[in-house]
Amino acid sequence: MNQITLYPTAKINIGLYVFQKRADGFHDLESIFFPVGPNNSSLTPDRLTVSLGKEKNGGVEMLESGLEYPGNPEDNICVKAYKLLAAVYPLPPMTISLEKHLPVGAGLGGGSSDGVCTLKAIDALCNLNISKEKMLEFAAQLGSDCPFFVENKPMLVTGRGEVLTPLDERFGDNVVSAVESLVKNYRVEIVFSSDCFVSTGHAYSIVSKRDKKQPYTPIAELVTKPVSEWNGAMVNDFEAPVFKEFPQLQKVKDSLKEVGAAYVSMTGSGSAIYALFPR
């Protein structure tokens, strides 16, 4: 096998709490990451092809196409993924080709998904047999939300975004049933405004942080309520300050409600808006 092609998908945040900064400089978060792709939305995944390169090139060659995004190809997270593994394993030269469809700066985790798929592709191409535990370690070194894409299934996310807990029986039957209902009964529509690029760093600078000492309803508890009751209860803390700077996003949210969405929210630090529609 000389090459392998994978199709990185995205995620949405169902609820997102931002707490006060920790001693290490990161903020504690709480959210549910929910995978989004062709099976439950109209979102087109990225196309990632990793192939064995030419010896004369050495190292890794990055080829980009599709949607434009800022930065040099050498700084792409896919290149970082290659270098991360190359520091541990004797990798051959490789060419990484990324056809970008997932919008950048949208809170959908497309870049993180690209990086993790690169790890998986190299693992398969080179028969590294990396364990899930080790893959999660590598993913965490790429970025806070990267470990989610290792398994790519609904997860409760805590810590700085790297602590993942499957929404299974440990939370009780109500949570399991709620997640199964989401997967089975709802499709996700995503609206992205290319003129509303939201820097994650800026979003953290304007969001009001929660104090863990103050009472709040855990997101894993809120998710058990009917989706029709989420509006006003299931919140993304970034949404209010981002909408204040980009009022057009509020109009997008309102329009999605008007056409029958059961629940509408911004995902991540923005600026993509998603809506849950009954199938």
N, C-alpha and C positions, 0 to 999 in steps of 0.2 A: 504494500500500500504506500503510494507516494504522496497522497494528499487526502484530506478529510474536510467535509463541509458541514457546518452546523448553522442553526438559525436562532440566534439569541432573541429572546422575548423580553417583555417588560414586567413591571409590577406597579400596583397602585397601593396607596396607603389608605386603609380603612381606619379612620381616626388617627390623630398624631398629637401627642402631648410633648411639650418641650419643657424640661425642668431646669433649675438653676445649674450653673456651671460647676463641674466637679473640680477636685484638687488637681487633676491632670490636664485641665483646660478644656475637656470635652463636656458636652451637655448630656445628661441622662434623657433618654427618649422612651416613649411607649407608643406602640403602634401595631397594627396587623398588616403584614405584607401579603398581598394577594396577587398571584401570577395572572398576567394578561397576555394573550396571544391569539393566533388564528382560531383556536377552538372556542373562544368565548367573546371575541370581539372582531372588529374589522381592521384591527391594527396589523400592519405588515411588519414582520420581524426583520431584523438585519440578516445579512448573508455573510458568513465568515468562512473563508477557506484558508486552511493552513497546509502548506505543501513543502516538501523538501527543497531547499534552495541549492544554489551552485556554490561549490567550494570557494571559487574565486571571490564571491561576495563576502563570505564570512558572516558570522552573526545572524542578524535578522533584517529582512527587507519588508517595509510596510507600504502597502498600496491601498489607497482610499478612493472611493467613488460614492455616488449617491448624494445624500444631503451633505452640504458643507457644514463644517464645524470648526471652531477656533483651535489654534495650536499647531505645532509642527508634527508631522507623522511620527517622528522619532520619539515624541513625548506621549504618543497614544498609549492607552492602558493595555492594549494588546501587546505592544512592545515591552512594557513593564512586566507583563505576565511571562513572556519568553525569558527575559533577563532574570526574573525571580527563579524560574526553574533551572536556567542555565548555571546559576550559582551553586546548584546542588547536584544536578545531573549533567553528564557529558552530552549535550545536545548537538545535533548537526546543524548546519546553516539552514534557515527556513525563510519562506516568503509567506507573509500574512496579507491576505486580501480581504478588505472589509467594505461591503456594499451597504451603506448606511440608509436606513429607512426610519428608524425610531428617532423622534425629535430630541435635540440636545437642550439641556437646561430646562427640562419640562417636569422634573420630579418623577420620571418613569423608570429610572435606573438603567437606561439603555447602555450607557458606558460600562457600568458594573457588570451587566450581563455579557457584554462583549469580552471583557477581561476574563471572566470565569469560563466562558466557552473556549477561549484561547487555551486556558489551562487544561480543560478537558480534551481539546483536540490534540494538543501536544502529548498528553498522557496516552491517548489512544494511538497516535501516529508512531510514537517511540516505544510503545509497550512498557511504560514506566510502572504500571500497576500501582498507582498512588491510591492509598486508602482514603475512605471518606473523611476520616479524622484529619489526615494530613492535607487533603484538598481544602478542608475548611480553614486550616492554618494558613495555607498559601493565599486563599481568598481574602482572609482578614487582613493580610499584609497589603493587598491591593486597595482595599477601601472598606469603610464601615459596613456598607450594605451589600458587599460582594458575597459574603457567606450564604445569603439567602438563595442565590442563584445556583448553588451547588445542588440543592435538592429541589428547589423551585416549586414549593407547595405552600399553602397558607400557613403562616407562622406568626406567633406573637413575638414582637421584637422589642427588646429592652437594652439596658446598658447604653452605650453610645451608638447602638444600632447593630452591634455584633453578637449579642446574646439572643439566640433563636430558640424558641420552644414550640414544637409542633402542637397544633390545636387539636389534641386528641383526648382520650378518656381521662387523662390526668386533670383536665378542666371540668369534667362532668359531661353527661349526655347532652345537656342543653347546648353547650358550645359545639360539640361534635355535630349535632343536628343542624345548628345554625349555619355552620360552614358548609355542610353537605347541601343545604338548601340554596346557598349562594351559588355554589358550583353548578347545581342542577337547574335552577329556576331563573337565573338572571344572566343577561348579557351586558357587556360593558361597552359603552360608547365614549370615545375620548375626543375632546376638542382641544387643539393646540393653536395658540396665537403666536406666530413667528416674530411679531413685533413686541412681545412681552417677555424678553429674556430675563430671568430672575437669577442673580448670583446667589448661590447657597450661603456664602459668607455674609452678603448683605442681608439676606433673609434672617439669619441668626441675629444680626445687629439690630433689627427692628421688631422682632417678635417679643412679646411679653412672656417672661419665663415663669413657670409655676413653682410654687414652694411645696415640696413633698410633705411638709408638716400640715398643710391645709387639706381638708377632705376633698376627694374627687372620686368619681365612679370609674373603676378600671375598664379599659376598652374591651377586655375579654368578657366582662359582664354586659356591657352595652350591646355587644354583637348578638346576644341571645334574644334581644327584642326584635319584633317585626321590622323589616327594613323601612316600612312606611312611617315608623316612629323614630327613625334615626335623625331626621332633619331637626336641627336645633339641639340635639343631644350628643350625637357622634360628631365631634368637631376636629378640625385640623388647626392647631394653634397658629400656623403660618398664614392661614387664609385671610383673616381680618386685616393685618397690616399690609399684606401684598395687594389685596383688593383696594386698599386705600390709595396705593401708588398706581395701580392699574385698574381704574374703575370699569374698564371694558370687560374685565374678567367677571365682575359681578353680573353684567348684562348677559354674558354667556351662561352663567349658572341659572339666572332667572329664566332664560329662554328654554333651557333643557327641562326645567320644572314644568313650564307651560305646555310642552309637548308630551308630557306624561311620564317623566322619569320618576321612579320611586324614591331615589336618593341621588343627590348631586354634591360633589365636593372637589376641592382642589387636591391634587396629590403631591406628596413631598413638600418641598419648599416652593413648588410651582414651576412653570405656570400652567401646566396641563390641567384641564377640568374633566372629570369623568362622571358619567351618569349610569346608574343601574336601572335597566329596563327589564320588566318581566319577559321571559322568553315567549 
